[in-house]
Amino acid sequence: MGRFPREFMDVVEGIKSMRIRGAARIARAAVAALRDVGNSYEGSDVAGFINYIKEASKLLVATRPTAVSLPNGLRFVLNKLLTDYSLGVDSVGELRDRLVRYCDEFINISREAADKIAVFGARRIEDGDILLTHCNSSVAIGVIKRAFDEGKSIKVFVTETRPRFQGRLTAEALSSHGVETILIVDSAARYYMNDIDKVIVGADAIAANGAVVNKIGTSLIALAAHEARTSFMVAAETYKFSPDTLFGKLIKIEERSYEEIVSRDWLNKYPNINVKNPAFDVTPPEYIDLIITELGVVSPSMFPILIMERYGAIYSELEPWE
Ligand code: RUB
């Protein structure tokens, strides 16, 4: 048996293999796993407990590199826990209780943020609108469902989102909610763009210049929307902000296995073919009309200002799990 319980390693594997996916779900699952692993810690050595939590956090952070919600969720919890520790909270029992409290706090903040975004975002959708969404963003879906629940008659084009077909999940979610849903291949987005009133997508990360990192293909759709003068909206919680980008660091784009695109047997027949599979891309702020957050709706250039006003100087060179 390894250092961490099987249930914890299941979550680590689940995020890596994308059984648990989507930035908001990844963050909540990681924070819940940290809470549960801390809760099951049996020793009485405080330094040992802190070290255990840091090690568990490192494993979680290493699962997927792009969704910044994951490290941000863990930072939220660990910064509070380590402050308590440095201020003299020195029993494992007390630190464990606080860990549980901070983790639950983050999970609640995350859920409430999505609910507020649904309310703010639905106000931007008008009766009769034809929308387009890409991939499977729980937050963007929340906005669409809310607009529908408010009685607006809407229709949604959903791209299938190759190579993992997350768009099918979106089509299932929207159609079973009663929303008129049209599933299209990703490359049909420009073909239909003149019929679309608004594009709405989620985000895995937002940079200091207001650029949005989301599922591969998002930036191509944004380009087509820009050309057709179709409004392009992003629905994202403020914890999708990447603090590293304030200091010029780039958001890492995850490169996944070629086997998500072609089989090993097929590729073996053509040794000169190289397959690339980036999972995300960057949409520049010029192609984004607005970002819907739980604190309100802002232009991409206002997004970092909103973050600084609300959270202050949030950057630290040293990660709490280091
Ligand atoms: C999912 C994806 C989603 C964002 C936002 O990618 O790109 O649009 O994560 O989702 P993957 P949410 O399937 O590779 O995880 O709004 O649920 O946070």
Residues whose N, C-alpha, C, O or C-beta is under 5 A from the ligand:
A	BS01	RUB	R21 G22 A23 A24 R25 H134 C135 N136 S137 S138 V139 A140 Q166 G202 A203 D204 N214 K215 A235
